[in-house]
Amino acid sequence: MKILRKLCKLSLCAKSFPAGSLHAGIALVVTILLLTDSAKGQTSAARPPTKPTSKLTTNKRSFEIPFSIDASDQNIVEVVLHESQNGGRNWREYATKNPAAAKFQFECSQDGEYWFALQTTNRNGQKSPASRFRPELRIIVDTQQPLFEFEVRPDAAGRLVAQWTASDPNLDPNSLEISYQSQSMSTSPNATWIQVPTASPRTVQQGLYQDQLAWWPKTASRSIQVRALIRDHAGNATAVMRQTVVPQVAQQSVPVTVPKVAGTPPPTPAASSAVSNSLGARASSIKTNLNNKIKRVVGYQPLAFRPRCLICL
């Protein structure tokens, strides 16, 4: 028996809207193709619900779901949008549109994961699928900013060391940005922020990202302002600002340590003075002894102390 088969196919495309627009966010295009083998108007059984392969994340609670119908088909008279908030276990009819409407406007009151499926009605009143829906679209609504703890400090060598912990169910660790500038330039409208190169995240587990980074600041100023920012896949961002002071000792040259030499250490000033006094006393004693010897040999005329004459003798 020839049957009428319906194929629902999603073609997803990112579509930007003007900032502040009611429809700001991501628009999704749903294309409905109708393949006709017979005019009997029978429809095939719907496939069991499966998890949609297409997933989009947005920080808007209001967005469009456009759809289009093959222009050559005039049999479809109604398009129904169904949505599920519990992974396809339960569905509810959200809105009904004429095929000429070409879009649904979806709004929700809370964050969460939303599945969407389409149902069509033909001129004979038959719906396809009749009951079980085939989810084709998965949208995660996330309006919460990531939790972001960020600290920075200088080390003894003069580097800046940053440590952070970021968490969010939809965290984008590759979005991390770190920059710095001189504290004296923070009030200038033309101040330039110096970007710090960040490597690819090493470990991210269940939306938790912890890591650290060290770099040499390219500024002569000791007072430095550091800015860090991270986003999630929905576009929510958290930015922090920190201030730190590089110690002056870290900016000086590394002191050179003279190695110790084995042997007798050089005399201290006090020791040198003591040695000098000892030599003076010894010379005076030698002079006195020589004079006494000369008195006994020559007579009563003492000779003046002349070391050169004595040495010659």
Secondary structure, 3 states (H helix, E strand, C coil): CCCEEEEEEEEECCCCCCCCCCCCCCCEEEEEEEECCCCCCCECCCCCCCCCCCEEEECCCEEEEEEEECCCCCCEEEEEEEEECCCCCCCEEEEEECHHHCEEEEECCCCEEEEEEEEEEECCCCEECCCCCCCCEEEEECCCCCEEEEEEEECCCCCEEEEEEEECCCEEEEEEEEEEEEHHHCCCCCCCCEECCCCCCCCEECCEEEEEEEECCCCCCCEEEEEEEEEECCCCEEEEEEEEECCHHHHCCCCCCCCCCCCCCCCCHHHHHHHHHHHHHHHHHHHHHHHHHHHHHHCCCCCCCCHHHHHHC
